[in-house]
Amino acid sequence: MKKGLRKIGMWGSIILIFYMSSHRPNEDQFYSWLMDEYHIECHETITCTREMDGHSYKTLIETGSNIKNGYLLFNTIGKIYEDETGTRTTVKAIGMFGKFFTIIVDEQDR
């Protein structure tokens, strides 16, 4: 009975590791998630816009970026945005199972 459970556990682990490594989201999926979750839309340059209350928009500049794709089962992305008033927004997320999950969202005024 123990050998059977051990084999099932081992095969389940192998399938889980294969699934996680093949479903790591990429940077384009991060930007889609960022738009859906935090209303920050980034274009092909370092300029982004953030939808505020109502229909007003704020221009953001990407001042920092950290992407770690070297992990087998997940990846992490951290972006720092700054607006014209000096407010700095930091978003860090972990990507696994084809989705991103928030680690940190921090907004600091200067």
ZICORBEL-V794113 format. One record per residue. N is the residue number from 1. RES is the residue in one small letter. BURIAL is + if it has 9 or more other C-alpha atoms within 8 Angstrom, else -. Layout:
# ZICORBEL-V794113
n->{N:N}
res->{RES:RES}
burial->{BURIAL:BURIAL}
This chain:
# ZICORBEL-V794113
n->{1:2:3:4:5:6:7:8:9:10:11:12:13:14:15:16:17:18:19:20:21:22:23:24:25:26:27:28:29:30:31:32:33:34:35:36:37:38:39:40:41:42:43:44:45:46:47:48:49:50:51:52:53:54:55:56:57:58:59:60:61:62:63:64:65:66:67:68:69:70:71:72:73:74:75:76:77:78:79:80:81:82:83:84:85:86:87:88:89:90:91:92:93:94:95:96:97:98:99:100:101:102:103:104:105:106:107:108:109:110}
res->{m:k:k:g:l:r:k:i:g:m:w:g:s:i:i:l:i:f:y:m:s:s:h:r:p:n:e:d:q:f:y:s:w:l:m:d:e:y:h:i:e:c:h:e:t:i:t:c:t:r:e:m:d:g:h:s:y:k:t:l:i:e:t:g:s:n:i:k:n:g:y:l:l:f:n:t:i:g:k:i:y:e:d:e:t:g:t:r:t:t:v:k:a:i:g:m:f:g:k:f:f:t:i:i:v:d:e:q:d:r}
burial->{-:-:-:-:-:-:-:-:-:-:-:-:-:-:-:-:+:-:+:+:+:-:+:+:+:-:-:-:+:+:+:-:+:+:+:-:-:-:+:+:+:+:-:-:-:+:+:+:+:+:+:-:-:-:-:-:-:+:+:+:+:+:+:-:+:-:-:-:-:-:-:-:+:+:+:+:+:+:+:+:+:+:+:-:-:-:+:+:+:+:+:+:+:+:+:+:+:-:+:+:-:+:-:-:+:-:-:-:-:-}
